[in-house]
């Protein structure tokens, strides 16, 4: 899983640095055959709907919603079968 900084502007210095680290993580994952989760991408689609601080007040430490987005990204990466989820009894 990549590091992230919840900022939609990819020219922001901190965001740019996290993207750089994310690219390095991807190269390592590819080299060793490890699972790779792009956490920045998991958050990106939500910036159209909420301000980044709604997902992490300091843009680094996720809120409950931010944690749910991270969990969903990980579950999708491991091939979790959402159709097997049962709601209610």
PDB file with one MODEL, atoms N, CA, C and O in Angstrom:
MODEL        1
ATOM      1  N   UNK A   1       0.850  -1.167   0.000  1.00  0.00           N
ATOM      2  CA  UNK A   1       0.000   0.000   0.000  1.00  0.00           C
ATOM      3  C   UNK A   1       0.901   1.237   0.000  1.00  0.00           C
ATOM      4  O   UNK A   1       1.868   1.337   0.755  1.00  0.00           O
ATOM      5  N   UNK A   2       0.540   2.165  -0.875  1.00  0.00           N
ATOM      6  CA  UNK A   2       1.348   3.366  -1.004  1.00  0.00           C
ATOM      7  C   UNK A   2       1.087   4.344   0.129  1.00  0.00           C
ATOM      8  O   UNK A   2       0.028   4.314   0.756  1.00  0.00           O
ATOM      9  N   UNK A   3       2.060   5.212   0.386  1.00  0.00           N
ATOM     10  CA  UNK A   3       1.765   6.337   1.269  1.00  0.00           C
ATOM     11  C   UNK A   3       0.844   7.286   0.512  1.00  0.00           C
ATOM     12  O   UNK A   3       0.748   7.216  -0.713  1.00  0.00           O
ATOM     13  N   UNK A   4       0.181   8.153   1.222  1.00  0.00           N
ATOM     14  CA  UNK A   4      -0.738   9.085   0.570  1.00  0.00           C
ATOM     15  C   UNK A   4      -0.723  10.421   1.281  1.00  0.00           C
ATOM     16  O   UNK A   4      -0.319  10.528   2.439  1.00  0.00           O
ATOM     17  N   UNK A   5      -1.165  11.424   0.572  1.00  0.00           N
ATOM     18  CA  UNK A   5      -1.396  12.748   1.142  1.00  0.00           C
ATOM     19  C   UNK A   5      -2.671  13.243   0.496  1.00  0.00           C
ATOM     20  O   UNK A   5      -2.737  13.383  -0.725  1.00  0.00           O
ATOM     21  N   UNK A   6      -3.670  13.508   1.293  1.00  0.00           N
ATOM     22  CA  UNK A   6      -4.989  13.812   0.754  1.00  0.00           C
ATOM     23  C   UNK A   6      -5.071  15.256   0.265  1.00  0.00           C
ATOM     24  O   UNK A   6      -5.568  16.155   0.944  1.00  0.00           O
ATOM     25  N   UNK A   7      -4.562  15.421  -0.931  1.00  0.00           N
ATOM     26  CA  UNK A   7      -4.541  16.704  -1.620  1.00  0.00           C
ATOM     27  C   UNK A   7      -4.799  16.427  -3.095  1.00  0.00           C
ATOM     28  O   UNK A   7      -4.040  15.688  -3.723  1.00  0.00           O
ATOM     29  N   UNK A   8      -5.868  17.013  -3.666  1.00  0.00           N
ATOM     30  CA  UNK A   8      -6.161  16.745  -5.076  1.00  0.00           C
ATOM     31  C   UNK A   8      -5.133  17.339  -6.046  1.00  0.00           C
ATOM     32  O   UNK A   8      -4.962  16.822  -7.150  1.00  0.00           O
ATOM     33  N   UNK A   9      -4.457  18.400  -5.654  1.00  0.00           N
ATOM     34  CA  UNK A   9      -3.475  19.048  -6.522  1.00  0.00           C
ATOM     35  C   UNK A   9      -2.172  18.255  -6.512  1.00  0.00           C
ATOM     36  O   UNK A   9      -1.429  18.291  -5.531  1.00  0.00           O
ATOM     37  N   UNK A  10      -1.895  17.546  -7.593  1.00  0.00           N
ATOM     38  CA  UNK A  10      -0.690  16.713  -7.615  1.00  0.00           C
ATOM     39  C   UNK A  10       0.593  17.542  -7.763  1.00  0.00           C
ATOM     40  O   UNK A  10       1.690  16.982  -7.773  1.00  0.00           O
ATOM     41  N   UNK A  11       0.466  18.857  -7.877  1.00  0.00           N
ATOM     42  CA  UNK A  11       1.638  19.729  -7.900  1.00  0.00           C
ATOM     43  C   UNK A  11       2.021  20.207  -6.493  1.00  0.00           C
ATOM     44  O   UNK A  11       3.092  20.784  -6.308  1.00  0.00           O
ATOM     45  N   UNK A  12       1.164  19.973  -5.516  1.00  0.00           N
ATOM     46  CA  UNK A  12       1.470  20.296  -4.128  1.00  0.00           C
ATOM     47  C   UNK A  12       2.747  19.549  -3.729  1.00  0.00           C
ATOM     48  O   UNK A  12       2.915  18.383  -4.086  1.00  0.00           O
ATOM     49  N   UNK A  13       3.639  20.208  -2.999  1.00  0.00           N
ATOM     50  CA  UNK A  13       4.941  19.603  -2.682  1.00  0.00           C
ATOM     51  C   UNK A  13       4.826  18.291  -1.917  1.00  0.00           C
ATOM     52  O   UNK A  13       5.498  17.316  -2.253  1.00  0.00           O
ATOM     53  N   UNK A  14       3.990  18.260  -0.905  1.00  0.00           N
ATOM     54  CA  UNK A  14       3.856  17.029  -0.111  1.00  0.00           C
ATOM     55  C   UNK A  14       3.191  15.941  -0.942  1.00  0.00           C
ATOM     56  O   UNK A  14       3.627  14.791  -0.912  1.00  0.00           O
ATOM     57  N   UNK A  15       2.158  16.283  -1.671  1.00  0.00           N
ATOM     58  CA  UNK A  15       1.479  15.303  -2.528  1.00  0.00           C
ATOM     59  C   UNK A  15       2.446  14.756  -3.568  1.00  0.00           C
ATOM     60  O   UNK A  15       2.487  13.550  -3.811  1.00  0.00           O
ATOM     61  N   UNK A  16       3.223  15.641  -4.179  1.00  0.00           N
ATOM     62  CA  UNK A  16       4.192  15.219  -5.189  1.00  0.00           C
ATOM     63  C   UNK A  16       5.203  14.234  -4.606  1.00  0.00           C
ATOM     64  O   UNK A  16       5.578  13.256  -5.254  1.00  0.00           O
ATOM     65  N   UNK A  17       5.633  14.500  -3.388  1.00  0.00           N
ATOM     66  CA  UNK A  17       6.602  13.616  -2.737  1.00  0.00           C
ATOM     67  C   UNK A  17       5.981  12.249  -2.453  1.00  0.00           C
ATOM     68  O   UNK A  17       6.624  11.220  -2.658  1.00  0.00           O
ATOM     69  N   UNK A  18       4.741  12.236  -1.984  1.00  0.00           N
ATOM     70  CA  UNK A  18       4.063  10.966  -1.710  1.00  0.00           C
ATOM     71  C   UNK A  18       3.851  10.177  -3.005  1.00  0.00           C
ATOM     72  O   UNK A  18       3.963   8.951  -3.013  1.00  0.00           O
ATOM     73  N   UNK A  19       3.544  10.882  -4.096  1.00  0.00           N
ATOM     74  CA  UNK A  19       3.401  10.205  -5.389  1.00  0.00           C
ATOM     75  C   UNK A  19       4.722   9.570  -5.814  1.00  0.00           C
ATOM     76  O   UNK A  19       4.746   8.471  -6.369  1.00  0.00           O
ATOM     77  N   UNK A  20       5.811  10.270  -5.548  1.00  0.00           N
ATOM     78  CA  UNK A  20       7.138   9.728  -5.853  1.00  0.00           C
ATOM     79  C   UNK A  20       7.383   8.448  -5.052  1.00  0.00           C
ATOM     80  O   UNK A  20       7.842   7.447  -5.603  1.00  0.00           O
ATOM     81  N   UNK A  21       7.079   8.482  -3.762  1.00  0.00           N
ATOM     82  CA  UNK A  21       7.237   7.291  -2.921  1.00  0.00           C
ATOM     83  C   UNK A  21       6.306   6.168  -3.389  1.00  0.00           C
ATOM     84  O   UNK A  21       6.676   4.995  -3.349  1.00  0.00           O
ATOM     85  N   UNK A  22       5.107   6.530  -3.829  1.00  0.00           N
ATOM     86  CA  UNK A  22       4.164   5.544  -4.335  1.00  0.00           C
ATOM     87  C   UNK A  22       4.687   4.841  -5.578  1.00  0.00           C
ATOM     88  O   UNK A  22       4.534   3.628  -5.727  1.00  0.00           O
ATOM     89  N   UNK A  23       5.305   5.609  -6.469  1.00  0.00           N
ATOM     90  CA  UNK A  23       5.894   5.000  -7.677  1.00  0.00           C
ATOM     91  C   UNK A  23       7.028   4.045  -7.298  1.00  0.00           C
ATOM     92  O   UNK A  23       7.185   2.987  -7.906  1.00  0.00           O
ATOM     93  N   UNK A  24       7.809   4.423  -6.298  1.00  0.00           N
ATOM     94  CA  UNK A  24       8.883   3.537  -5.829  1.00  0.00           C
ATOM     95  C   UNK A  24       8.301   2.252  -5.240  1.00  0.00           C
ATOM     96  O   UNK A  24       8.820   1.162  -5.483  1.00  0.00           O
ATOM     97  N   UNK A  25       7.230   2.383  -4.471  1.00  0.00           N
ATOM     98  CA  UNK A  25       6.580   1.201  -3.891  1.00  0.00           C
ATOM     99  C   UNK A  25       6.053   0.284  -4.989  1.00  0.00           C
ATOM    100  O   UNK A  25       6.145  -0.939  -4.880  1.00  0.00           O
ATOM    101  N   UNK A  26       5.507   0.871  -6.037  1.00  0.00           N
ATOM    102  CA  UNK A  26       4.997   0.062  -7.149  1.00  0.00           C
ATOM    103  C   UNK A  26       6.130  -0.698  -7.831  1.00  0.00           C
ATOM    104  O   UNK A  26       5.977  -1.874  -8.161  1.00  0.00           O
ATOM    105  N   UNK A  27       7.260  -0.036  -8.043  1.00  0.00           N
ATOM    106  CA  UNK A  27       8.404  -0.710  -8.674  1.00  0.00           C
ATOM    107  C   UNK A  27       8.879  -1.885  -7.818  1.00  0.00           C
ATOM    108  O   UNK A  27       9.171  -2.959  -8.344  1.00  0.00           O
ATOM    109  N   UNK A  28       8.956  -1.685  -6.515  1.00  0.00           N
ATOM    110  CA  UNK A  28       9.392  -2.761  -5.617  1.00  0.00           C
ATOM    111  C   UNK A  28       8.387  -3.912  -5.660  1.00  0.00           C
ATOM    112  O   UNK A  28       8.777  -5.076  -5.755  1.00  0.00           O
ATOM    113  N   UNK A  29       7.099  -3.590  -5.591  1.00  0.00           N
ATOM    114  CA  UNK A  29       6.061  -4.633  -5.625  1.00  0.00           C
ATOM    115  C   UNK A  29       6.149  -5.439  -6.914  1.00  0.00           C
ATOM    116  O   UNK A  29       6.042  -6.666  -6.891  1.00  0.00           O
ATOM    117  N   UNK A  30       6.342  -4.759  -8.029  1.00  0.00           N
ATOM    118  CA  UNK A  30       6.466  -5.471  -9.310  1.00  0.00           C
ATOM    119  C   UNK A  30       7.699  -6.349  -9.328  1.00  0.00           C
ATOM    120  O   UNK A  30       7.658  -7.480  -9.812  1.00  0.00           O
ATOM    121  N   UNK A  31       8.804  -5.826  -8.796  1.00  0.00           N
ATOM    122  CA  UNK A  31      10.059  -6.581  -8.811  1.00  0.00           C
ATOM    123  C   UNK A  31       9.972  -7.851  -7.974  1.00  0.00           C
ATOM    124  O   UNK A  31      10.527  -8.880  -8.358  1.00  0.00           O
ATOM    125  N   UNK A  32       9.286  -7.795  -6.839  1.00  0.00           N
ATOM    126  CA  UNK A  32       9.244  -8.959  -5.946  1.00  0.00           C
ATOM    127  C   UNK A  32       7.941  -9.760  -6.079  1.00  0.00           C
ATOM    128  O   UNK A  32       7.763 -10.773  -5.402  1.00  0.00           O
ATOM    129  N   UNK A  33       7.043  -9.310  -6.942  1.00  0.00           N
ATOM    130  CA  UNK A  33       5.788 -10.032  -7.143  1.00  0.00           C
ATOM    131  C   UNK A  33       4.801  -9.856  -6.005  1.00  0.00           C
ATOM    132  O   UNK A  33       3.998 -10.747  -5.727  1.00  0.00           O
ATOM    133  N   UNK A  34       4.859  -8.707  -5.347  1.00  0.00           N
ATOM    134  CA  UNK A  34       3.957  -8.448  -4.216  1.00  0.00           C
ATOM    135  C   UNK A  34       2.683  -7.747  -4.680  1.00  0.00           C
ATOM    136  O   UNK A  34       2.650  -7.107  -5.731  1.00  0.00           O
ATOM    137  N   UNK A  35       1.663  -7.883  -3.885  1.00  0.00           N
ATOM    138  CA  UNK A  35       0.411  -7.181  -4.120  1.00  0.00           C
ATOM    139  C   UNK A  35       0.668  -5.687  -3.965  1.00  0.00           C
ATOM    140  O   UNK A  35       1.415  -5.276  -3.077  1.00  0.00           O
ATOM    141  N   UNK A  36       0.054  -4.873  -4.821  1.00  0.00           N
ATOM    142  CA  UNK A  36       0.238  -3.424  -4.779  1.00  0.00           C
ATOM    143  C   UNK A  36      -1.121  -2.754  -4.674  1.00  0.00           C
ATOM    144  O   UNK A  36      -2.037  -3.081  -5.429  1.00  0.00           O
ATOM    145  N   UNK A  37      -1.257  -1.820  -3.745  1.00  0.00           N
ATOM    146  CA  UNK A  37      -2.494  -1.064  -3.587  1.00  0.00           C
ATOM    147  C   UNK A  37      -2.147   0.419  -3.659  1.00  0.00           C
ATOM    148  O   UNK A  37      -1.377   0.924  -2.842  1.00  0.00           O
ATOM    149  N   UNK A  38      -2.714   1.109  -4.635  1.00  0.00           N
ATOM    150  CA  UNK A  38      -2.492   2.547  -4.791  1.00  0.00           C
ATOM    151  C   UNK A  38      -3.526   3.286  -3.946  1.00  0.00           C
ATOM    152  O   UNK A  38      -4.647   3.528  -4.393  1.00  0.00           O
ATOM    153  N   UNK A  39      -3.140   3.638  -2.729  1.00  0.00           N
ATOM    154  CA  UNK A  39      -4.082   4.270  -1.814  1.00  0.00           C
ATOM    155  C   UNK A  39      -4.456   5.682  -2.258  1.00  0.00           C
ATOM    156  O   UNK A  39      -5.582   6.126  -2.029  1.00  0.00           O
ATOM    157  N   UNK A  40      -3.516   6.394  -2.893  1.00  0.00           N
ATOM    158  CA  UNK A  40      -3.830   7.738  -3.377  1.00  0.00           C
ATOM    159  C   UNK A  40      -4.968   7.659  -4.389  1.00  0.00           C
ATOM    160  O   UNK A  40      -5.873   8.493  -4.369  1.00  0.00           O
ATOM    161  N   UNK A  41      -4.930   6.680  -5.260  1.00  0.00           N
ATOM    162  CA  UNK A  41      -5.995   6.498  -6.248  1.00  0.00           C
ATOM    163  C   UNK A  41      -7.322   6.145  -5.569  1.00  0.00           C
ATOM    164  O   UNK A  41      -8.389   6.538  -6.042  1.00  0.00           O
ATOM    165  N   UNK A  42      -7.252   5.409  -4.472  1.00  0.00           N
ATOM    166  CA  UNK A  42      -8.478   5.039  -3.761  1.00  0.00           C
ATOM    167  C   UNK A  42      -9.196   6.267  -3.217  1.00  0.00           C
ATOM    168  O   UNK A  42     -10.424   6.294  -3.146  1.00  0.00           O
ATOM    169  N   UNK A  43      -8.436   7.271  -2.839  1.00  0.00           N
ATOM    170  CA  UNK A  43      -9.032   8.506  -2.324  1.00  0.00           C
ATOM    171  C   UNK A  43      -9.429   9.474  -3.433  1.00  0.00           C
ATOM    172  O   UNK A  43     -10.393  10.224  -3.282  1.00  0.00           O
ATOM    173  N   UNK A  44      -8.705   9.467  -4.532  1.00  0.00           N
ATOM    174  CA  UNK A  44      -8.840  10.497  -5.577  1.00  0.00           C
ATOM    175  C   UNK A  44     -10.259  10.679  -6.097  1.00  0.00           C
ATOM    176  O   UNK A  44     -10.700  11.811  -6.297  1.00  0.00           O
ATOM    177  N   UNK A  45     -10.968   9.607  -6.317  1.00  0.00           N
ATOM    178  CA  UNK A  45     -12.311   9.731  -6.883  1.00  0.00           C
ATOM    179  C   UNK A  45     -13.292  10.398  -5.928  1.00  0.00           C
ATOM    180  O   UNK A  45     -14.361  10.842  -6.347  1.00  0.00           O
ATOM    181  N   UNK A  46     -12.944  10.473  -4.669  1.00  0.00           N
ATOM    182  CA  UNK A  46     -13.840  11.081  -3.679  1.00  0.00           C
ATOM    183  C   UNK A  46     -13.641  12.587  -3.545  1.00  0.00           C
ATOM    184  O   UNK A  46     -14.466  13.278  -2.947  1.00  0.00           O
ATOM    185  N   UNK A  47     -12.543  13.093  -4.102  1.00  0.00           N
ATOM    186  CA  UNK A  47     -12.287  14.532  -4.020  1.00  0.00           C
ATOM    187  C   UNK A  47     -13.312  15.347  -4.793  1.00  0.00           C
ATOM    188  O   UNK A  47     -13.439  16.550  -4.561  1.00  0.00           O
ATOM    189  N   UNK A  48     -14.042  14.725  -5.703  1.00  0.00           N
ATOM    190  CA  UNK A  48     -15.110  15.431  -6.424  1.00  0.00           C
ATOM    191  C   UNK A  48     -16.322  15.670  -5.532  1.00  0.00           C
ATOM    192  O   UNK A  48     -17.166  16.511  -5.844  1.00  0.00           O
ATOM    193  N   UNK A  49     -16.412  14.940  -4.431  1.00  0.00           N
ATOM    194  CA  UNK A  49     -17.597  14.980  -3.580  1.00  0.00           C
ATOM    195  C   UNK A  49     -17.354  15.568  -2.194  1.00  0.00           C
ATOM    196  O   UNK A  49     -18.245  16.188  -1.615  1.00  0.00           O
ATOM    197  N   UNK A  50     -16.154  15.374  -1.667  1.00  0.00           N
ATOM    198  CA  UNK A  50     -15.852  15.872  -0.324  1.00  0.00           C
ATOM    199  C   UNK A  50     -14.478  16.540  -0.310  1.00  0.00           C
ATOM    200  O   UNK A  50     -13.605  16.221  -1.117  1.00  0.00           O
ATOM    201  N   UNK A  51     -14.315  17.453   0.604  1.00  0.00           N
ATOM    202  CA  UNK A  51     -13.008  18.090   0.787  1.00  0.00           C
ATOM    203  C   UNK A  51     -12.071  17.051   1.409  1.00  0.00           C
ATOM    204  O   UNK A  51     -12.510  16.237   2.221  1.00  0.00           O
ATOM    205  N   UNK A  52     -10.802  17.070   1.042  1.00  0.00           N
ATOM    206  CA  UNK A  52      -9.869  16.083   1.585  1.00  0.00           C
ATOM    207  C   UNK A  52      -9.852  16.003   3.100  1.00  0.00           C
ATOM    208  O   UNK A  52      -9.627  14.930   3.659  1.00  0.00           O
ATOM    209  N   UNK A  53     -10.088  17.123   3.774  1.00  0.00           N
ATOM    210  CA  UNK A  53     -10.062  17.072   5.239  1.00  0.00           C
ATOM    211  C   UNK A  53     -11.251  16.318   5.824  1.00  0.00           C
ATOM    212  O   UNK A  53     -11.250  15.998   7.013  1.00  0.00           O
ATOM    213  N   UNK A  54     -12.262  16.031   5.014  1.00  0.00           N
ATOM    214  CA  UNK A  54     -13.362  15.180   5.482  1.00  0.00           C
ATOM    215  C   UNK A  54     -12.903  13.721   5.566  1.00  0.00           C
ATOM    216  O   UNK A  54     -13.504  12.914   6.276  1.00  0.00           O
ATOM    217  N   UNK A  55     -11.846  13.396   4.845  1.00  0.00           N
ATOM    218  CA  UNK A  55     -11.306  12.032   4.852  1.00  0.00           C
ATOM    219  C   UNK A  55     -10.127  11.886   5.807  1.00  0.00           C
ATOM    220  O   UNK A  55      -9.820  10.787   6.268  1.00  0.00           O
ATOM    221  N   UNK A  56      -9.479  12.993   6.094  1.00  0.00           N
ATOM    222  CA  UNK A  56      -8.375  13.027   7.062  1.00  0.00           C
ATOM    223  C   UNK A  56      -8.183  14.486   7.454  1.00  0.00           C
ATOM    224  O   UNK A  56      -7.756  15.294   6.629  1.00  0.00           O
ATOM    225  N   UNK A  57      -8.486  14.830   8.679  1.00  0.00           N
ATOM    226  CA  UNK A  57      -8.480  16.245   9.082  1.00  0.00           C
ATOM    227  C   UNK A  57      -7.125  16.915   8.878  1.00  0.00           C
ATOM    228  O   UNK A  57      -7.059  18.117   8.624  1.00  0.00           O
ATOM    229  N   UNK A  58      -6.044  16.143   8.987  1.00  0.00           N
ATOM    230  CA  UNK A  58      -4.708  16.700   8.754  1.00  0.00           C
ATOM    231  C   UNK A  58      -4.130  16.233   7.415  1.00  0.00           C
ATOM    232  O   UNK A  58      -2.956  16.458   7.119  1.00  0.00           O
ATOM    233  N   UNK A  59      -4.978  15.578   6.609  1.00  0.00           N
ATOM    234  CA  UNK A  59      -4.636  15.055   5.281  1.00  0.00           C
ATOM    235  C   UNK A  59      -3.697  13.843   5.326  1.00  0.00           C
ATOM    236  O   UNK A  59      -3.215  13.385   4.289  1.00  0.00           O
ATOM    237  N   UNK A  60      -3.446  13.336   6.520  1.00  0.00           N
ATOM    238  CA  UNK A  60      -2.542  12.198   6.678  1.00  0.00           C
ATOM    239  C   UNK A  60      -3.184  11.055   7.454  1.00  0.00           C
ATOM    240  O   UNK A  60      -3.062   9.896   7.058  1.00  0.00           O
ATOM    241  N   UNK A  61      -3.863  11.367   8.549  1.00  0.00           N
ATOM    242  CA  UNK A  61      -4.436  10.340   9.416  1.00  0.00           C
ATOM    243  C   UNK A  61      -5.926  10.222   9.126  1.00  0.00           C
ATOM    244  O   UNK A  61      -6.697  11.110   9.489  1.00  0.00           O
ATOM    245  N   UNK A  62      -6.342   9.134   8.475  1.00  0.00           N
ATOM    246  CA  UNK A  62      -7.718   9.009   7.989  1.00  0.00           C
ATOM    247  C   UNK A  62      -8.784   9.018   9.082  1.00  0.00           C
ATOM    248  O   UNK A  62      -8.582   8.540  10.199  1.00  0.00           O
ATOM    249  N   UNK A  63      -9.910   9.576   8.708  1.00  0.00           N
ATOM    250  CA  UNK A  63     -11.127   9.489   9.526  1.00  0.00           C
ATOM    251  C   UNK A  63     -11.711   8.089   9.338  1.00  0.00           C
ATOM    252  O   UNK A  63     -11.136   7.262   8.632  1.00  0.00           O
ATOM    253  N   UNK A  64     -12.837   7.834   9.963  1.00  0.00           N
ATOM    254  CA  UNK A  64     -13.508   6.547   9.770  1.00  0.00           C
ATOM    255  C   UNK A  64     -13.788   6.317   8.284  1.00  0.00           C
ATOM    256  O   UNK A  64     -13.541   5.228   7.766  1.00  0.00           O
ATOM    257  N   UNK A  65     -14.294   7.325   7.612  1.00  0.00           N
ATOM    258  CA  UNK A  65     -14.564   7.187   6.171  1.00  0.00           C
ATOM    259  C   UNK A  65     -13.280   6.911   5.409  1.00  0.00           C
ATOM    260  O   UNK A  65     -13.259   6.073   4.508  1.00  0.00           O
ATOM    261  N   UNK A  66     -12.209   7.609   5.763  1.00  0.00           N
ATOM    262  CA  UNK A  66     -10.917   7.360   5.108  1.00  0.00           C
ATOM    263  C   UNK A  66     -10.437   5.940   5.312  1.00  0.00           C
ATOM    264  O   UNK A  66      -9.917   5.317   4.386  1.00  0.00           O
ATOM    265  N   UNK A  67     -10.608   5.419   6.525  1.00  0.00           N
ATOM    266  CA  UNK A  67     -10.223   4.031   6.803  1.00  0.00           C
ATOM    267  C   UNK A  67     -11.071   3.050   5.990  1.00  0.00           C
ATOM    268  O   UNK A  67     -10.571   2.030   5.516  1.00  0.00           O
ATOM    269  N   UNK A  68     -12.336   3.363   5.836  1.00  0.00           N
ATOM    270  CA  UNK A  68     -13.197   2.488   5.031  1.00  0.00           C
ATOM    271  C   UNK A  68     -12.741   2.463   3.574  1.00  0.00           C
ATOM    272  O   UNK A  68     -12.761   1.410   2.936  1.00  0.00           O
ATOM    273  N   UNK A  69     -12.334   3.608   3.048  1.00  0.00           N
ATOM    274  CA  UNK A  69     -11.835   3.654   1.669  1.00  0.00           C
ATOM    275  C   UNK A  69     -10.555   2.840   1.524  1.00  0.00           C
ATOM    276  O   UNK A  69     -10.372   2.141   0.527  1.00  0.00           O
ATOM    277  N   UNK A  70      -9.673   2.927   2.512  1.00  0.00           N
ATOM    278  CA  UNK A  70      -8.450   2.124   2.477  1.00  0.00           C
ATOM    279  C   UNK A  70      -8.769   0.630   2.549  1.00  0.00           C
ATOM    280  O   UNK A  70      -8.193  -0.171   1.813  1.00  0.00           O
ATOM    281  N   UNK A  71      -9.684   0.267   3.436  1.00  0.00           N
ATOM    282  CA  UNK A  71     -10.067  -1.143   3.571  1.00  0.00           C
ATOM    283  C   UNK A  71     -10.669  -1.664   2.276  1.00  0.00           C
ATOM    284  O   UNK A  71     -10.355  -2.772   1.843  1.00  0.00           O
ATOM    285  N   UNK A  72     -11.533  -0.868   1.657  1.00  0.00           N
ATOM    286  CA  UNK A  72     -12.145  -1.287   0.390  1.00  0.00           C
ATOM    287  C   UNK A  72     -11.090  -1.483  -0.693  1.00  0.00           C
ATOM    288  O   UNK A  72     -11.156  -2.443  -1.461  1.00  0.00           O
ATOM    289  N   UNK A  73     -10.110  -0.570  -0.757  1.00  0.00           N
ATOM    290  CA  UNK A  73      -9.039  -0.703  -1.757  1.00  0.00           C
ATOM    291  C   UNK A  73      -8.250  -1.988  -1.538  1.00  0.00           C
ATOM    292  O   UNK A  73      -7.920  -2.684  -2.498  1.00  0.00           O
ATOM    293  N   UNK A  74      -7.948  -2.307  -0.285  1.00  0.00           N
ATOM    294  CA  UNK A  74      -7.219  -3.547   0.011  1.00  0.00           C
ATOM    295  C   UNK A  74      -8.058  -4.765  -0.341  1.00  0.00           C
ATOM    296  O   UNK A  74      -7.560  -5.697  -0.972  1.00  0.00           O
ATOM    297  N   UNK A  75      -9.318  -4.771   0.056  1.00  0.00           N
ATOM    298  CA  UNK A  75     -10.183  -5.920  -0.247  1.00  0.00           C
ATOM    299  C   UNK A  75     -10.339  -6.122  -1.749  1.00  0.00           C
ATOM    300  O   UNK A  75     -10.341  -7.257  -2.225  1.00  0.00           O
ATOM    301  N   UNK A  76     -10.469  -5.046  -2.488  1.00  0.00           N
ATOM    302  CA  UNK A  76     -10.564  -5.181  -3.946  1.00  0.00           C
ATOM    303  C   UNK A  76      -9.269  -5.728  -4.526  1.00  0.00           C
ATOM    304  O   UNK A  76      -9.297  -6.535  -5.456  1.00  0.00           O
ATOM    305  N   UNK A  77      -8.133  -5.296  -3.982  1.00  0.00           N
ATOM    306  CA  UNK A  77      -6.839  -5.773  -4.482  1.00  0.00           C
ATOM    307  C   UNK A  77      -6.639  -7.265  -4.248  1.00  0.00           C
ATOM    308  O   UNK A  77      -5.974  -7.933  -5.040  1.00  0.00           O
ATOM    309  N   UNK A  78      -7.205  -7.789  -3.172  1.00  0.00           N
ATOM    310  CA  UNK A  78      -7.047  -9.224  -2.892  1.00  0.00           C
ATOM    311  C   UNK A  78      -8.164 -10.054  -3.515  1.00  0.00           C
ATOM    312  O   UNK A  78      -8.231 -11.268  -3.320  1.00  0.00           O
ATOM    313  N   UNK A  79      -9.044  -9.383  -4.272  1.00  0.00           N
ATOM    314  CA  UNK A  79     -10.089 -10.104  -4.988  1.00  0.00           C
ATOM    315  C   UNK A  79     -11.286 -10.473  -4.147  1.00  0.00           C
ATOM    316  O   UNK A  79     -11.953 -11.470  -4.424  1.00  0.00           O
ATOM    317  N   UNK A  80     -11.573  -9.689  -3.122  1.00  0.00           N
ATOM    318  CA  UNK A  80     -12.725  -9.958  -2.277  1.00  0.00           C
ATOM    319  C   UNK A  80     -13.994 -10.004  -3.124  1.00  0.00           C
ATOM    320  O   UNK A  80     -14.210  -9.146  -3.980  1.00  0.00           O
ATOM    321  N   UNK A  81     -14.816 -10.996  -2.881  1.00  0.00           N
ATOM    322  CA  UNK A  81     -16.060 -11.170  -3.642  1.00  0.00           C
ATOM    323  C   UNK A  81     -17.201 -10.456  -2.925  1.00  0.00           C
ATOM    324  O   UNK A  81     -17.797 -10.997  -1.993  1.00  0.00           O
ATOM    325  N   UNK A  82     -17.497  -9.237  -3.369  1.00  0.00           N
ATOM    326  CA  UNK A  82     -18.528  -8.433  -2.730  1.00  0.00           C
ATOM    327  C   UNK A  82     -19.911  -9.049  -2.883  1.00  0.00           C
ATOM    328  O   UNK A  82     -20.798  -8.765  -2.078  1.00  0.00           O
ATOM    329  N   UNK A  83     -20.115  -9.877  -3.887  1.00  0.00           N
ATOM    330  CA  UNK A  83     -21.424 -10.483  -4.089  1.00  0.00           C
ATOM    331  C   UNK A  83     -21.772 -11.490  -3.001  1.00  0.00           C
ATOM    332  O   UNK A  83     -22.930 -11.884  -2.858  1.00  0.00           O
ATOM    333  N   UNK A  84     -20.775 -11.901  -2.241  1.00  0.00           N
ATOM    334  CA  UNK A  84     -21.024 -12.870  -1.158  1.00  0.00           C
ATOM    335  C   UNK A  84     -21.402 -12.191   0.152  1.00  0.00           C
ATOM    336  O   UNK A  84     -21.689 -12.858   1.147  1.00  0.00           O
ATOM    337  N   UNK A  85     -21.401 -10.866   0.146  1.00  0.00           N
ATOM    338  CA  UNK A  85     -21.786 -10.117   1.354  1.00  0.00           C
ATOM    339  C   UNK A  85     -23.278 -10.258   1.550  1.00  0.00           C
ATOM    340  O   UNK A  85     -24.055 -10.093   0.610  1.00  0.00           O
ATOM    341  N   UNK A  86     -23.673 -10.560   2.754  1.00  0.00           N
ATOM    342  CA  UNK A  86     -25.094 -10.672   3.089  1.00  0.00           C
ATOM    343  C   UNK A  86     -25.451  -9.534   4.017  1.00  0.00           C
ATOM    344  O   UNK A  86     -24.822  -9.356   5.061  1.00  0.00           O
ATOM    345  N   UNK A  87     -26.430  -8.781   3.653  1.00  0.00           N
ATOM    346  CA  UNK A  87     -26.887  -7.690   4.503  1.00  0.00           C
ATOM    347  C   UNK A  87     -28.120  -8.190   5.261  1.00  0.00           C
ATOM    348  O   UNK A  87     -29.062  -8.716   4.668  1.00  0.00           O
ATOM    349  N   UNK A  88     -28.091  -8.015   6.573  1.00  0.00           N
ATOM    350  CA  UNK A  88     -29.220  -8.473   7.383  1.00  0.00           C
ATOM    351  C   UNK A  88     -29.187  -9.982   7.585  1.00  0.00           C
ATOM    352  O   UNK A  88     -28.149 -10.614   7.391  1.00  0.00           O
ATOM    353  N   UNK A  89     -30.317 -10.556   7.972  1.00  0.00           N
ATOM    354  CA  UNK A  89     -30.373 -12.003   8.207  1.00  0.00           C
ATOM    355  C   UNK A  89     -31.178 -12.710   7.162  1.00  0.00           C
ATOM    356  O   UNK A  89     -31.323 -13.931   7.216  1.00  0.00           O
TER     357      UNK A  89
ENDMDL
END
